[in-house]
Amino acid sequence: MTAKEKESGKLKITQIKSGIGYHHTAKKTLIALGLRKMHQTVVQPNNAAIRGMIFKINYLLKVEEA
């Protein structure tokens, strides 16, 4: 599988933990991903920028391929 094939598609991202009590950059990253509430799910493109944000706050998220 090439890098381009790996990046294609969508990711289904669900917030599973609250951002309360975590560093403000974690909260800003949740907002940048489009997550505002607990158990909210958003669909984002599978690209390097989104994967980097997910990696930064993976302890607050559940990620699936859509």
PyMOL Python script that loads the backbone (N, CA, C, O; Angstrom):
from pymol import cmd

cmd.read_pdbstr("""\
ATOM      1  N   MET A   1       0.852  -1.171   0.000  1.00  0.00           N
ATOM      2  CA  MET A   1       0.000   0.000   0.000  1.00  0.00           C
ATOM      3  C   MET A   1       0.905   1.243   0.000  1.00  0.00           C
ATOM      4  O   MET A   1       1.821   1.357   0.815  1.00  0.00           O
ATOM      5  N   THR A   2       0.637   2.146  -0.906  1.00  0.00           N
ATOM      6  CA  THR A   2       1.428   3.370  -0.988  1.00  0.00           C
ATOM      7  C   THR A   2       0.930   4.394   0.037  1.00  0.00           C
ATOM      8  O   THR A   2      -0.138   4.238   0.629  1.00  0.00           O
ATOM      9  N   ALA A   3       1.724   5.430   0.225  1.00  0.00           N
ATOM     10  CA  ALA A   3       1.347   6.481   1.178  1.00  0.00           C
ATOM     11  C   ALA A   3       0.064   7.171   0.744  1.00  0.00           C
ATOM     12  O   ALA A   3      -0.761   7.539   1.581  1.00  0.00           O
ATOM     13  N   LYS A   4      -0.108   7.348  -0.562  1.00  0.00           N
ATOM     14  CA  LYS A   4      -1.315   8.018  -1.062  1.00  0.00           C
ATOM     15  C   LYS A   4      -2.555   7.175  -0.786  1.00  0.00           C
ATOM     16  O   LYS A   4      -3.595   7.716  -0.411  1.00  0.00           O
ATOM     17  N   GLU A   5      -2.459   5.858  -0.967  1.00  0.00           N
ATOM     18  CA  GLU A   5      -3.597   4.979  -0.693  1.00  0.00           C
ATOM     19  C   GLU A   5      -3.930   4.971   0.792  1.00  0.00           C
ATOM     20  O   GLU A   5      -5.097   4.892   1.176  1.00  0.00           O
ATOM     21  N   LYS A   6      -2.892   5.053   1.625  1.00  0.00           N
ATOM     22  CA  LYS A   6      -3.103   5.063   3.066  1.00  0.00           C
ATOM     23  C   LYS A   6      -3.833   6.322   3.518  1.00  0.00           C
ATOM     24  O   LYS A   6      -4.609   6.277   4.473  1.00  0.00           O
ATOM     25  N   GLU A   7      -3.594   7.443   2.845  1.00  0.00           N
ATOM     26  CA  GLU A   7      -4.218   8.708   3.217  1.00  0.00           C
ATOM     27  C   GLU A   7      -5.642   8.855   2.700  1.00  0.00           C
ATOM     28  O   GLU A   7      -6.398   9.676   3.220  1.00  0.00           O
ATOM     29  N   SER A   8      -6.023   8.083   1.695  1.00  0.00           N
ATOM     30  CA  SER A   8      -7.356   8.255   1.128  1.00  0.00           C
ATOM     31  C   SER A   8      -8.417   7.745   2.095  1.00  0.00           C
ATOM     32  O   SER A   8      -8.145   6.894   2.942  1.00  0.00           O
ATOM     33  N   GLY A   9      -9.599   8.264   1.961  1.00  0.00           N
ATOM     34  CA  GLY A   9     -10.697   7.823   2.801  1.00  0.00           C
ATOM     35  C   GLY A   9     -11.032   8.821   3.890  1.00  0.00           C
ATOM     36  O   GLY A   9     -10.570   9.961   3.889  1.00  0.00           O
ATOM     37  N   LYS A  10     -11.848   8.356   4.815  1.00  0.00           N
ATOM     38  CA  LYS A  10     -12.339   9.212   5.898  1.00  0.00           C
ATOM     39  C   LYS A  10     -12.110   8.519   7.230  1.00  0.00           C
ATOM     40  O   LYS A  10     -12.002   7.295   7.300  1.00  0.00           O
ATOM     41  N   LEU A  11     -12.039   9.316   8.277  1.00  0.00           N
ATOM     42  CA  LEU A  11     -11.914   8.812   9.635  1.00  0.00           C
ATOM     43  C   LEU A  11     -13.128   9.252  10.437  1.00  0.00           C
ATOM     44  O   LEU A  11     -13.557  10.403  10.359  1.00  0.00           O
ATOM     45  N   LYS A  12     -13.673   8.325  11.203  1.00  0.00           N
ATOM     46  CA  LYS A  12     -14.794   8.614  12.096  1.00  0.00           C
ATOM     47  C   LYS A  12     -14.191   8.790  13.495  1.00  0.00           C
ATOM     48  O   LYS A  12     -13.672   7.837  14.077  1.00  0.00           O
ATOM     49  N   ILE A  13     -14.262  10.011  14.027  1.00  0.00           N
ATOM     50  CA  ILE A  13     -13.611  10.354  15.282  1.00  0.00           C
ATOM     51  C   ILE A  13     -14.679  10.645  16.332  1.00  0.00           C
ATOM     52  O   ILE A  13     -15.562  11.476  16.116  1.00  0.00           O
ATOM     53  N   THR A  14     -14.593   9.954  17.475  1.00  0.00           N
ATOM     54  CA  THR A  14     -15.549  10.111  18.559  1.00  0.00           C
ATOM     55  C   THR A  14     -14.810  10.536  19.818  1.00  0.00           C
ATOM     56  O   THR A  14     -13.785   9.952  20.168  1.00  0.00           O
ATOM     57  N   GLN A  15     -15.330  11.556  20.501  1.00  0.00           N
ATOM     58  CA  GLN A  15     -14.748  11.991  21.769  1.00  0.00           C
ATOM     59  C   GLN A  15     -15.267  11.087  22.868  1.00  0.00           C
ATOM     60  O   GLN A  15     -16.475  11.005  23.090  1.00  0.00           O
ATOM     61  N   ILE A  16     -14.350  10.397  23.568  1.00  0.00           N
ATOM     62  CA  ILE A  16     -14.769   9.451  24.607  1.00  0.00           C
ATOM     63  C   ILE A  16     -14.462   9.951  26.018  1.00  0.00           C
ATOM     64  O   ILE A  16     -14.985   9.408  26.991  1.00  0.00           O
ATOM     65  N   LYS A  17     -13.620  10.981  26.141  1.00  0.00           N
ATOM     66  CA  LYS A  17     -13.313  11.562  27.447  1.00  0.00           C
ATOM     67  C   LYS A  17     -13.450  13.069  27.363  1.00  0.00           C
ATOM     68  O   LYS A  17     -13.302  13.660  26.293  1.00  0.00           O
ATOM     69  N   SER A  18     -13.732  13.683  28.495  1.00  0.00           N
ATOM     70  CA  SER A  18     -13.863  15.127  28.558  1.00  0.00           C
ATOM     71  C   SER A  18     -12.490  15.796  28.523  1.00  0.00           C
ATOM     72  O   SER A  18     -11.500  15.229  28.985  1.00  0.00           O
ATOM     73  N   GLY A  19     -12.445  16.994  27.976  1.00  0.00           N
ATOM     74  CA  GLY A  19     -11.217  17.768  27.956  1.00  0.00           C
ATOM     75  C   GLY A  19     -10.949  18.501  29.252  1.00  0.00           C
ATOM     76  O   GLY A  19      -9.900  19.125  29.410  1.00  0.00           O
ATOM     77  N   ILE A  20     -11.895  18.431  30.192  1.00  0.00           N
ATOM     78  CA  ILE A  20     -11.736  19.114  31.479  1.00  0.00           C
ATOM     79  C   ILE A  20     -10.565  18.488  32.232  1.00  0.00           C
ATOM     80  O   ILE A  20     -10.458  17.267  32.343  1.00  0.00           O
ATOM     81  N   GLY A  21      -9.701  19.339  32.738  1.00  0.00           N
ATOM     82  CA  GLY A  21      -8.564  18.867  33.509  1.00  0.00           C
ATOM     83  C   GLY A  21      -7.316  18.607  32.685  1.00  0.00           C
ATOM     84  O   GLY A  21      -6.266  18.289  33.243  1.00  0.00           O
ATOM     85  N   TYR A  22      -7.410  18.735  31.366  1.00  0.00           N
ATOM     86  CA  TYR A  22      -6.269  18.548  30.488  1.00  0.00           C
ATOM     87  C   TYR A  22      -5.745  19.905  30.032  1.00  0.00           C
ATOM     88  O   TYR A  22      -6.410  20.928  30.195  1.00  0.00           O
ATOM     89  N   HIS A  23      -4.561  19.899  29.467  1.00  0.00           N
ATOM     90  CA  HIS A  23      -3.914  21.133  29.022  1.00  0.00           C
ATOM     91  C   HIS A  23      -4.781  21.853  27.986  1.00  0.00           C
ATOM     92  O   HIS A  23      -5.520  21.216  27.235  1.00  0.00           O
ATOM     93  N   HIS A  24      -4.684  23.169  27.954  1.00  0.00           N
ATOM     94  CA  HIS A  24      -5.537  23.952  27.051  1.00  0.00           C
ATOM     95  C   HIS A  24      -5.283  23.616  25.577  1.00  0.00           C
ATOM     96  O   HIS A  24      -6.176  23.795  24.749  1.00  0.00           O
ATOM     97  N   THR A  25      -4.090  23.136  25.237  1.00  0.00           N
ATOM     98  CA  THR A  25      -3.854  22.768  23.831  1.00  0.00           C
ATOM     99  C   THR A  25      -4.671  21.539  23.446  1.00  0.00           C
ATOM    100  O   THR A  25      -5.071  21.400  22.290  1.00  0.00           O
ATOM    101  N   ALA A  26      -4.923  20.646  24.406  1.00  0.00           N
ATOM    102  CA  ALA A  26      -5.775  19.481  24.129  1.00  0.00           C
ATOM    103  C   ALA A  26      -7.199  19.938  23.845  1.00  0.00           C
ATOM    104  O   ALA A  26      -7.851  19.419  22.939  1.00  0.00           O
ATOM    105  N   LYS A  27      -7.677  20.896  24.608  1.00  0.00           N
ATOM    106  CA  LYS A  27      -9.032  21.415  24.399  1.00  0.00           C
ATOM    107  C   LYS A  27      -9.138  22.113  23.050  1.00  0.00           C
ATOM    108  O   LYS A  27     -10.136  21.956  22.347  1.00  0.00           O
ATOM    109  N   LYS A  28      -8.110  22.890  22.681  1.00  0.00           N
ATOM    110  CA  LYS A  28      -8.107  23.577  21.387  1.00  0.00           C
ATOM    111  C   LYS A  28      -8.077  22.577  20.239  1.00  0.00           C
ATOM    112  O   LYS A  28      -8.691  22.810  19.197  1.00  0.00           O
ATOM    113  N   THR A  29      -7.372  21.474  20.421  1.00  0.00           N
ATOM    114  CA  THR A  29      -7.303  20.451  19.380  1.00  0.00           C
ATOM    115  C   THR A  29      -8.654  19.767  19.205  1.00  0.00           C
ATOM    116  O   THR A  29      -9.049  19.468  18.078  1.00  0.00           O
ATOM    117  N   LEU A  30      -9.369  19.516  20.298  1.00  0.00           N
ATOM    118  CA  LEU A  30     -10.724  18.958  20.203  1.00  0.00           C
ATOM    119  C   LEU A  30     -11.617  19.874  19.373  1.00  0.00           C
ATOM    120  O   LEU A  30     -12.350  19.412  18.499  1.00  0.00           O
ATOM    121  N   ILE A  31     -11.553  21.168  19.649  1.00  0.00           N
ATOM    122  CA  ILE A  31     -12.365  22.135  18.910  1.00  0.00           C
ATOM    123  C   ILE A  31     -11.963  22.170  17.439  1.00  0.00           C
ATOM    124  O   ILE A  31     -12.820  22.260  16.559  1.00  0.00           O
ATOM    125  N   ALA A  32     -10.657  22.098  17.174  1.00  0.00           N
ATOM    126  CA  ALA A  32     -10.176  22.116  15.788  1.00  0.00           C
ATOM    127  C   ALA A  32     -10.649  20.892  15.008  1.00  0.00           C
ATOM    128  O   ALA A  32     -10.855  20.966  13.797  1.00  0.00           O
ATOM    129  N   LEU A  33     -10.821  19.779  15.695  1.00  0.00           N
ATOM    130  CA  LEU A  33     -11.344  18.574  15.045  1.00  0.00           C
ATOM    131  C   LEU A  33     -12.861  18.641  14.856  1.00  0.00           C
ATOM    132  O   LEU A  33     -13.438  17.815  14.149  1.00  0.00           O
ATOM    133  N   GLY A  34     -13.501  19.620  15.484  1.00  0.00           N
ATOM    134  CA  GLY A  34     -14.948  19.770  15.353  1.00  0.00           C
ATOM    135  C   GLY A  34     -15.723  19.083  16.459  1.00  0.00           C
ATOM    136  O   GLY A  34     -16.932  18.884  16.337  1.00  0.00           O
ATOM    137  N   LEU A  35     -15.046  18.719  17.536  1.00  0.00           N
ATOM    138  CA  LEU A  35     -15.693  18.028  18.655  1.00  0.00           C
ATOM    139  C   LEU A  35     -16.001  19.021  19.756  1.00  0.00           C
ATOM    140  O   LEU A  35     -15.108  19.724  20.231  1.00  0.00           O
ATOM    141  N   ARG A  36     -17.260  19.084  20.167  1.00  0.00           N
ATOM    142  CA  ARG A  36     -17.682  20.031  21.182  1.00  0.00           C
ATOM    143  C   ARG A  36     -18.259  19.350  22.421  1.00  0.00           C
ATOM    144  O   ARG A  36     -18.231  19.927  23.508  1.00  0.00           O
ATOM    145  N   LYS A  37     -18.781  18.129  22.272  1.00  0.00           N
ATOM    146  CA  LYS A  37     -19.461  17.437  23.366  1.00  0.00           C
ATOM    147  C   LYS A  37     -18.931  16.009  23.490  1.00  0.00           C
ATOM    148  O   LYS A  37     -18.336  15.464  22.561  1.00  0.00           O
ATOM    149  N   MET A  38     -19.161  15.426  24.652  1.00  0.00           N
ATOM    150  CA  MET A  38     -18.826  14.024  24.870  1.00  0.00           C
ATOM    151  C   MET A  38     -19.661  13.137  23.942  1.00  0.00           C
ATOM    152  O   MET A  38     -20.830  13.423  23.682  1.00  0.00           O
ATOM    153  N   HIS A  39     -19.060  12.085  23.458  1.00  0.00           N
ATOM    154  CA  HIS A  39     -19.692  11.076  22.598  1.00  0.00           C
ATOM    155  C   HIS A  39     -20.174  11.647  21.267  1.00  0.00           C
ATOM    156  O   HIS A  39     -20.971  11.016  20.573  1.00  0.00           O
ATOM    157  N   GLN A  40     -19.699  12.824  20.913  1.00  0.00           N
ATOM    158  CA  GLN A  40     -19.999  13.391  19.600  1.00  0.00           C
ATOM    159  C   GLN A  40     -19.055  12.750  18.590  1.00  0.00           C
ATOM    160  O   GLN A  40     -17.888  12.502  18.892  1.00  0.00           O
ATOM    161  N   THR A  41     -19.563  12.483  17.392  1.00  0.00           N
ATOM    162  CA  THR A  41     -18.769  11.865  16.333  1.00  0.00           C
ATOM    163  C   THR A  41     -18.718  12.795  15.144  1.00  0.00           C
ATOM    164  O   THR A  41     -19.731  13.374  14.752  1.00  0.00           O
ATOM    165  N   VAL A  42     -17.528  12.938  14.567  1.00  0.00           N
ATOM    166  CA  VAL A  42     -17.343  13.711  13.347  1.00  0.00           C
ATOM    167  C   VAL A  42     -16.608  12.844  12.335  1.00  0.00           C
ATOM    168  O   VAL A  42     -15.882  11.920  12.704  1.00  0.00           O
ATOM    169  N   VAL A  43     -16.801  13.146  11.074  1.00  0.00           N
ATOM    170  CA  VAL A  43     -16.084  12.459  10.003  1.00  0.00           C
ATOM    171  C   VAL A  43     -15.131  13.472   9.384  1.00  0.00           C
ATOM    172  O   VAL A  43     -15.542  14.538   8.925  1.00  0.00           O
ATOM    173  N   GLN A  44     -13.852  13.118   9.381  1.00  0.00           N
ATOM    174  CA  GLN A  44     -12.804  13.992   8.854  1.00  0.00           C
ATOM    175  C   GLN A  44     -12.028  13.239   7.782  1.00  0.00           C
ATOM    176  O   GLN A  44     -11.991  12.009   7.796  1.00  0.00           O
ATOM    177  N   PRO A  45     -11.407  13.960   6.853  1.00  0.00           N
ATOM    178  CA  PRO A  45     -10.576  13.281   5.848  1.00  0.00           C
ATOM    179  C   PRO A  45      -9.344  12.673   6.505  1.00  0.00           C
ATOM    180  O   PRO A  45      -8.837  13.198   7.496  1.00  0.00           O
ATOM    181  N   ASN A  46      -8.871  11.574   5.954  1.00  0.00           N
ATOM    182  CA  ASN A  46      -7.683  10.908   6.465  1.00  0.00           C
ATOM    183  C   ASN A  46      -6.463  11.538   5.813  1.00  0.00           C
ATOM    184  O   ASN A  46      -6.013  11.084   4.761  1.00  0.00           O
ATOM    185  N   ASN A  47      -5.928  12.585   6.436  1.00  0.00           N
ATOM    186  CA  ASN A  47      -4.721  13.222   5.924  1.00  0.00           C
ATOM    187  C   ASN A  47      -3.742  13.445   7.069  1.00  0.00           C
ATOM    188  O   ASN A  47      -4.060  13.193   8.231  1.00  0.00           O
ATOM    189  N   ALA A  48      -2.557  13.917   6.729  1.00  0.00           N
ATOM    190  CA  ALA A  48      -1.491  14.057   7.726  1.00  0.00           C
ATOM    191  C   ALA A  48      -1.860  15.034   8.841  1.00  0.00           C
ATOM    192  O   ALA A  48      -1.527  14.787  10.000  1.00  0.00           O
ATOM    193  N   ALA A  49      -2.531  16.123   8.523  1.00  0.00           N
ATOM    194  CA  ALA A  49      -2.886  17.120   9.530  1.00  0.00           C
ATOM    195  C   ALA A  49      -3.862  16.546  10.561  1.00  0.00           C
ATOM    196  O   ALA A  49      -3.683  16.735  11.764  1.00  0.00           O
ATOM    197  N   ILE A  50      -4.872  15.860  10.092  1.00  0.00           N
ATOM    198  CA  ILE A  50      -5.871  15.272  10.990  1.00  0.00           C
ATOM    199  C   ILE A  50      -5.237  14.156  11.819  1.00  0.00           C
ATOM    200  O   ILE A  50      -5.487  14.066  13.021  1.00  0.00           O
ATOM    201  N   ARG A  51      -4.424  13.309  11.198  1.00  0.00           N
ATOM    202  CA  ARG A  51      -3.764  12.228  11.938  1.00  0.00           C
ATOM    203  C   ARG A  51      -2.834  12.796  13.016  1.00  0.00           C
ATOM    204  O   ARG A  51      -2.712  12.211  14.092  1.00  0.00           O
ATOM    205  N   GLY A  52      -2.182  13.922  12.741  1.00  0.00           N
ATOM    206  CA  GLY A  52      -1.323  14.558  13.736  1.00  0.00           C
ATOM    207  C   GLY A  52      -2.115  15.047  14.932  1.00  0.00           C
ATOM    208  O   GLY A  52      -1.672  14.902  16.072  1.00  0.00           O
ATOM    209  N   MET A  53      -3.294  15.632  14.683  1.00  0.00           N
ATOM    210  CA  MET A  53      -4.152  16.092  15.777  1.00  0.00           C
ATOM    211  C   MET A  53      -4.644  14.906  16.605  1.00  0.00           C
ATOM    212  O   MET A  53      -4.707  14.982  17.832  1.00  0.00           O
ATOM    213  N   ILE A  54      -4.994  13.809  15.927  1.00  0.00           N
ATOM    214  CA  ILE A  54      -5.459  12.612  16.620  1.00  0.00           C
ATOM    215  C   ILE A  54      -4.338  12.048  17.491  1.00  0.00           C
ATOM    216  O   ILE A  54      -4.574  11.660  18.635  1.00  0.00           O
ATOM    217  N   PHE A  55      -3.132  12.003  16.957  1.00  0.00           N
ATOM    218  CA  PHE A  55      -1.983  11.486  17.709  1.00  0.00           C
ATOM    219  C   PHE A  55      -1.735  12.312  18.968  1.00  0.00           C
ATOM    220  O   PHE A  55      -1.371  11.770  20.012  1.00  0.00           O
ATOM    221  N   LYS A  56      -1.934  13.617  18.865  1.00  0.00           N
ATOM    222  CA  LYS A  56      -1.681  14.532  19.984  1.00  0.00           C
ATOM    223  C   LYS A  56      -2.633  14.278  21.156  1.00  0.00           C
ATOM    224  O   LYS A  56      -2.230  14.395  22.313  1.00  0.00           O
ATOM    225  N   ILE A  57      -3.891  13.931  20.867  1.00  0.00           N
ATOM    226  CA  ILE A  57      -4.888  13.748  21.936  1.00  0.00           C
ATOM    227  C   ILE A  57      -5.577  12.383  21.835  1.00  0.00           C
ATOM    228  O   ILE A  57      -6.781  12.276  22.067  1.00  0.00           O
ATOM    229  N   ASN A  58      -4.817  11.347  21.490  1.00  0.00           N
ATOM    230  CA  ASN A  58      -5.415  10.023  21.290  1.00  0.00           C
ATOM    231  C   ASN A  58      -6.059   9.459  22.559  1.00  0.00           C
ATOM    232  O   ASN A  58      -6.906   8.570  22.462  1.00  0.00           O
ATOM    233  N   TYR A  59      -5.687   9.946  23.737  1.00  0.00           N
ATOM    234  CA  TYR A  59      -6.262   9.484  25.003  1.00  0.00           C
ATOM    235  C   TYR A  59      -7.682  10.009  25.219  1.00  0.00           C
ATOM    236  O   TYR A  59      -8.367   9.563  26.140  1.00  0.00           O
ATOM    237  N   LEU A  60      -8.136  10.951  24.383  1.00  0.00           N
ATOM    238  CA  LEU A  60      -9.492  11.491  24.515  1.00  0.00           C
ATOM    239  C   LEU A  60     -10.426  10.988  23.406  1.00  0.00           C
ATOM    240  O   LEU A  60     -11.617  11.298  23.414  1.00  0.00           O
ATOM    241  N   LEU A  61      -9.890  10.215  22.457  1.00  0.00           N
ATOM    242  CA  LEU A  61     -10.636   9.882  21.248  1.00  0.00           C
ATOM    243  C   LEU A  61     -10.726   8.394  20.979  1.00  0.00           C
ATOM    244  O   LEU A  61      -9.926   7.599  21.473  1.00  0.00           O
ATOM    245  N   LYS A  62     -11.730   8.038  20.176  1.00  0.00           N
ATOM    246  CA  LYS A  62     -11.828   6.712  19.559  1.00  0.00           C
ATOM    247  C   LYS A  62     -11.897   6.973  18.052  1.00  0.00           C
ATOM    248  O   LYS A  62     -12.713   7.774  17.597  1.00  0.00           O
ATOM    249  N   VAL A  63     -11.048   6.300  17.284  1.00  0.00           N
ATOM    250  CA  VAL A  63     -10.958   6.557  15.853  1.00  0.00           C
ATOM    251  C   VAL A  63     -11.241   5.278  15.086  1.00  0.00           C
ATOM    252  O   VAL A  63     -10.701   4.219  15.405  1.00  0.00           O
ATOM    253  N   GLU A  64     -12.098   5.383  14.062  1.00  0.00           N
ATOM    254  CA  GLU A  64     -12.428   4.264  13.181  1.00  0.00           C
ATOM    255  C   GLU A  64     -12.361   4.748  11.745  1.00  0.00           C
ATOM    256  O   GLU A  64     -12.492   5.943  11.480  1.00  0.00           O
ATOM    257  N   GLU A  65     -12.157   3.824  10.817  1.00  0.00           N
ATOM    258  CA  GLU A  65     -12.218   4.193   9.402  1.00  0.00           C
ATOM    259  C   GLU A  65     -13.664   4.220   8.975  1.00  0.00           C
ATOM    260  O   GLU A  65     -14.450   3.348   9.346  1.00  0.00           O
ATOM    261  N   ALA A  66     -14.019   5.235   8.183  1.00  0.00           N
ATOM    262  CA  ALA A  66     -15.412   5.355   7.727  1.00  0.00           C
ATOM    263  C   ALA A  66     -15.518   4.993   6.261  1.00  0.00           C
ATOM    264  O   ALA A  66     -16.610   5.033   5.693  1.00  0.00           O
TER     265      ALA A  66
END
""", "prot")
cmd.dss("prot")
cmd.show_as("cartoon", "prot")
cmd.util.cbc("prot")
cmd.orient("prot")
